[in-house]
Amino acid sequence: TGDDVTECLGGAEAILDEHLGSRYETMCDPRLNGRQSVDLAFAVAELLQR
């Protein structure tokens, strides 16, 4: 999602356990925020280049 959520740990923003409650908005599956999605896309691209 492009929303600034804190539903998944990690990423460049270093979201930790204690941050999850600050912007946890989903009622079902947790989502990556925009920055985490970009980080994941770059990681996958790097793996595919190998």
Phi and psi restraints in degrees (range 20) as a CNS / XPLOR table:
assign (resid 1 and name C) (resid 2 and name N)
       (resid 2 and name CA) (resid 2 and name C) 1.0 -83.4 20.0 2
assign (resid 2 and name N) (resid 2 and name CA)
       (resid 2 and name C) (resid 3 and name N) 1.0 -5.7 20.0 2
assign (resid 2 and name C) (resid 3 and name N)
       (resid 3 and name CA) (resid 3 and name C) 1.0 -70.8 20.0 2
assign (resid 3 and name N) (resid 3 and name CA)
       (resid 3 and name C) (resid 4 and name N) 1.0 148.6 20.0 2
assign (resid 3 and name C) (resid 4 and name N)
       (resid 4 and name CA) (resid 4 and name C) 1.0 -83.7 20.0 2
assign (resid 4 and name N) (resid 4 and name CA)
       (resid 4 and name C) (resid 5 and name N) 1.0 71.4 20.0 2
assign (resid 4 and name C) (resid 5 and name N)
       (resid 5 and name CA) (resid 5 and name C) 1.0 -98.1 20.0 2
assign (resid 5 and name N) (resid 5 and name CA)
       (resid 5 and name C) (resid 6 and name N) 1.0 161.4 20.0 2
assign (resid 5 and name C) (resid 6 and name N)
       (resid 6 and name CA) (resid 6 and name C) 1.0 -125.5 20.0 2
assign (resid 6 and name N) (resid 6 and name CA)
       (resid 6 and name C) (resid 7 and name N) 1.0 72.9 20.0 2
assign (resid 6 and name C) (resid 7 and name N)
       (resid 7 and name CA) (resid 7 and name C) 1.0 -112.7 20.0 2
assign (resid 7 and name N) (resid 7 and name CA)
       (resid 7 and name C) (resid 8 and name N) 1.0 -15.4 20.0 2
assign (resid 7 and name C) (resid 8 and name N)
       (resid 8 and name CA) (resid 8 and name C) 1.0 -129.8 20.0 2
assign (resid 8 and name N) (resid 8 and name CA)
       (resid 8 and name C) (resid 9 and name N) 1.0 141.0 20.0 2
assign (resid 8 and name C) (resid 9 and name N)
       (resid 9 and name CA) (resid 9 and name C) 1.0 -73.9 20.0 2
assign (resid 9 and name N) (resid 9 and name CA)
       (resid 9 and name C) (resid 10 and name N) 1.0 155.8 20.0 2
assign (resid 9 and name C) (resid 10 and name N)
       (resid 10 and name CA) (resid 10 and name C) 1.0 91.2 20.0 2
assign (resid 10 and name N) (resid 10 and name CA)
       (resid 10 and name C) (resid 11 and name N) 1.0 -166.2 20.0 2
assign (resid 10 and name C) (resid 11 and name N)
       (resid 11 and name CA) (resid 11 and name C) 1.0 92.2 20.0 2
assign (resid 11 and name N) (resid 11 and name CA)
       (resid 11 and name C) (resid 12 and name N) 1.0 179.7 20.0 2
assign (resid 11 and name C) (resid 12 and name N)
       (resid 12 and name CA) (resid 12 and name C) 1.0 -62.8 20.0 2
assign (resid 12 and name N) (resid 12 and name CA)
       (resid 12 and name C) (resid 13 and name N) 1.0 -25.8 20.0 2
assign (resid 12 and name C) (resid 13 and name N)
       (resid 13 and name CA) (resid 13 and name C) 1.0 -82.6 20.0 2
assign (resid 13 and name N) (resid 13 and name CA)
       (resid 13 and name C) (resid 14 and name N) 1.0 -4.2 20.0 2
assign (resid 13 and name C) (resid 14 and name N)
       (resid 14 and name CA) (resid 14 and name C) 1.0 52.2 20.0 2
assign (resid 14 and name N) (resid 14 and name CA)
       (resid 14 and name C) (resid 15 and name N) 1.0 53.6 20.0 2
assign (resid 14 and name C) (resid 15 and name N)
       (resid 15 and name CA) (resid 15 and name C) 1.0 -69.0 20.0 2
assign (resid 15 and name N) (resid 15 and name CA)
       (resid 15 and name C) (resid 16 and name N) 1.0 126.0 20.0 2
assign (resid 15 and name C) (resid 16 and name N)
       (resid 16 and name CA) (resid 16 and name C) 1.0 -110.0 20.0 2
assign (resid 16 and name N) (resid 16 and name CA)
       (resid 16 and name C) (resid 17 and name N) 1.0 172.1 20.0 2
assign (resid 16 and name C) (resid 17 and name N)
       (resid 17 and name CA) (resid 17 and name C) 1.0 -50.7 20.0 2
assign (resid 17 and name N) (resid 17 and name CA)
       (resid 17 and name C) (resid 18 and name N) 1.0 -43.2 20.0 2
assign (resid 17 and name C) (resid 18 and name N)
       (resid 18 and name CA) (resid 18 and name C) 1.0 -69.9 20.0 2
assign (resid 18 and name N) (resid 18 and name CA)
       (resid 18 and name C) (resid 19 and name N) 1.0 -13.7 20.0 2
assign (resid 18 and name C) (resid 19 and name N)
       (resid 19 and name CA) (resid 19 and name C) 1.0 -88.6 20.0 2
assign (resid 19 and name N) (resid 19 and name CA)
       (resid 19 and name C) (resid 20 and name N) 1.0 -15.8 20.0 2
assign (resid 19 and name C) (resid 20 and name N)
       (resid 20 and name CA) (resid 20 and name C) 1.0 -56.5 20.0 2
assign (resid 20 and name N) (resid 20 and name CA)
       (resid 20 and name C) (resid 21 and name N) 1.0 -42.2 20.0 2
assign (resid 20 and name C) (resid 21 and name N)
       (resid 21 and name CA) (resid 21 and name C) 1.0 -71.0 20.0 2
assign (resid 21 and name N) (resid 21 and name CA)
       (resid 21 and name C) (resid 22 and name N) 1.0 -16.8 20.0 2
assign (resid 21 and name C) (resid 22 and name N)
       (resid 22 and name CA) (resid 22 and name C) 1.0 -68.6 20.0 2
assign (resid 22 and name N) (resid 22 and name CA)
       (resid 22 and name C) (resid 23 and name N) 1.0 -35.8 20.0 2
assign (resid 22 and name C) (resid 23 and name N)
       (resid 23 and name CA) (resid 23 and name C) 1.0 -143.7 20.0 2
assign (resid 23 and name N) (resid 23 and name CA)
       (resid 23 and name C) (resid 24 and name N) 1.0 44.5 20.0 2
assign (resid 23 and name C) (resid 24 and name N)
       (resid 24 and name CA) (resid 24 and name C) 1.0 -89.0 20.0 2
assign (resid 24 and name N) (resid 24 and name CA)
       (resid 24 and name C) (resid 25 and name N) 1.0 108.4 20.0 2
assign (resid 24 and name C) (resid 25 and name N)
       (resid 25 and name CA) (resid 25 and name C) 1.0 -112.6 20.0 2
assign (resid 25 and name N) (resid 25 and name CA)
       (resid 25 and name C) (resid 26 and name N) 1.0 -17.0 20.0 2
assign (resid 25 and name C) (resid 26 and name N)
       (resid 26 and name CA) (resid 26 and name C) 1.0 -79.2 20.0 2
assign (resid 26 and name N) (resid 26 and name CA)
       (resid 26 and name C) (resid 27 and name N) 1.0 151.9 20.0 2
assign (resid 26 and name C) (resid 27 and name N)
       (resid 27 and name CA) (resid 27 and name C) 1.0 -103.9 20.0 2
assign (resid 27 and name N) (resid 27 and name CA)
       (resid 27 and name C) (resid 28 and name N) 1.0 -0.9 20.0 2
assign (resid 27 and name C) (resid 28 and name N)
       (resid 28 and name CA) (resid 28 and name C) 1.0 -136.0 20.0 2
assign (resid 28 and name N) (resid 28 and name CA)
       (resid 28 and name C) (resid 29 and name N) 1.0 -110.9 20.0 2
assign (resid 28 and name C) (resid 29 and name N)
       (resid 29 and name CA) (resid 29 and name C) 1.0 -75.2 20.0 2
assign (resid 29 and name N) (resid 29 and name CA)
       (resid 29 and name C) (resid 30 and name N) 1.0 133.0 20.0 2
assign (resid 29 and name C) (resid 30 and name N)
       (resid 30 and name CA) (resid 30 and name C) 1.0 -66.8 20.0 2
assign (resid 30 and name N) (resid 30 and name CA)
       (resid 30 and name C) (resid 31 and name N) 1.0 151.4 20.0 2
assign (resid 30 and name C) (resid 31 and name N)
       (resid 31 and name CA) (resid 31 and name C) 1.0 -118.2 20.0 2
assign (resid 31 and name N) (resid 31 and name CA)
       (resid 31 and name C) (resid 32 and name N) 1.0 153.5 20.0 2
assign (resid 31 and name C) (resid 32 and name N)
       (resid 32 and name CA) (resid 32 and name C) 1.0 -78.9 20.0 2
assign (resid 32 and name N) (resid 32 and name CA)
       (resid 32 and name C) (resid 33 and name N) 1.0 146.7 20.0 2
assign (resid 32 and name C) (resid 33 and name N)
       (resid 33 and name CA) (resid 33 and name C) 1.0 -83.9 20.0 2
assign (resid 33 and name N) (resid 33 and name CA)
       (resid 33 and name C) (resid 34 and name N) 1.0 178.6 20.0 2
assign (resid 33 and name C) (resid 34 and name N)
       (resid 34 and name CA) (resid 34 and name C) 1.0 -58.5 20.0 2
assign (resid 34 and name N) (resid 34 and name CA)
       (resid 34 and name C) (resid 35 and name N) 1.0 -45.3 20.0 2
assign (resid 34 and name C) (resid 35 and name N)
       (resid 35 and name CA) (resid 35 and name C) 1.0 -65.8 20.0 2
assign (resid 35 and name N) (resid 35 and name CA)
       (resid 35 and name C) (resid 36 and name N) 1.0 -41.4 20.0 2
assign (resid 35 and name C) (resid 36 and name N)
       (resid 36 and name CA) (resid 36 and name C) 1.0 -64.1 20.0 2
assign (resid 36 and name N) (resid 36 and name CA)
       (resid 36 and name C) (resid 37 and name N) 1.0 -36.5 20.0 2
assign (resid 36 and name C) (resid 37 and name N)
       (resid 37 and name CA) (resid 37 and name C) 1.0 -64.2 20.0 2
assign (resid 37 and name N) (resid 37 and name CA)
       (resid 37 and name C) (resid 38 and name N) 1.0 -42.2 20.0 2
assign (resid 37 and name C) (resid 38 and name N)
       (resid 38 and name CA) (resid 38 and name C) 1.0 -65.2 20.0 2
assign (resid 38 and name N) (resid 38 and name CA)
       (resid 38 and name C) (resid 39 and name N) 1.0 -43.5 20.0 2
assign (resid 38 and name C) (resid 39 and name N)
       (resid 39 and name CA) (resid 39 and name C) 1.0 -58.1 20.0 2
assign (resid 39 and name N) (resid 39 and name CA)
       (resid 39 and name C) (resid 40 and name N) 1.0 -43.6 20.0 2
assign (resid 39 and name C) (resid 40 and name N)
       (resid 40 and name CA) (resid 40 and name C) 1.0 -64.5 20.0 2
assign (resid 40 and name N) (resid 40 and name CA)
       (resid 40 and name C) (resid 41 and name N) 1.0 -42.5 20.0 2
assign (resid 40 and name C) (resid 41 and name N)
       (resid 41 and name CA) (resid 41 and name C) 1.0 -61.0 20.0 2
assign (resid 41 and name N) (resid 41 and name CA)
       (resid 41 and name C) (resid 42 and name N) 1.0 -42.7 20.0 2
assign (resid 41 and name C) (resid 42 and name N)
       (resid 42 and name CA) (resid 42 and name C) 1.0 -66.7 20.0 2
assign (resid 42 and name N) (resid 42 and name CA)
       (resid 42 and name C) (resid 43 and name N) 1.0 -38.2 20.0 2
assign (resid 42 and name C) (resid 43 and name N)
       (resid 43 and name CA) (resid 43 and name C) 1.0 -65.0 20.0 2
assign (resid 43 and name N) (resid 43 and name CA)
       (resid 43 and name C) (resid 44 and name N) 1.0 -42.0 20.0 2
assign (resid 43 and name C) (resid 44 and name N)
       (resid 44 and name CA) (resid 44 and name C) 1.0 -65.6 20.0 2
assign (resid 44 and name N) (resid 44 and name CA)
       (resid 44 and name C) (resid 45 and name N) 1.0 -43.3 20.0 2
assign (resid 44 and name C) (resid 45 and name N)
       (resid 45 and name CA) (resid 45 and name C) 1.0 -60.1 20.0 2
assign (resid 45 and name N) (resid 45 and name CA)
       (resid 45 and name C) (resid 46 and name N) 1.0 -40.6 20.0 2
assign (resid 45 and name C) (resid 46 and name N)
       (resid 46 and name CA) (resid 46 and name C) 1.0 -64.6 20.0 2
assign (resid 46 and name N) (resid 46 and name CA)
       (resid 46 and name C) (resid 47 and name N) 1.0 -41.4 20.0 2
assign (resid 46 and name C) (resid 47 and name N)
       (resid 47 and name CA) (resid 47 and name C) 1.0 -64.6 20.0 2
assign (resid 47 and name N) (resid 47 and name CA)
       (resid 47 and name C) (resid 48 and name N) 1.0 -38.2 20.0 2
assign (resid 47 and name C) (resid 48 and name N)
       (resid 48 and name CA) (resid 48 and name C) 1.0 -70.3 20.0 2
assign (resid 48 and name N) (resid 48 and name CA)
       (resid 48 and name C) (resid 49 and name N) 1.0 -24.0 20.0 2
assign (resid 48 and name C) (resid 49 and name N)
       (resid 49 and name CA) (resid 49 and name C) 1.0 -76.9 20.0 2
assign (resid 49 and name N) (resid 49 and name CA)
       (resid 49 and name C) (resid 50 and name N) 1.0 -15.1 20.0 2
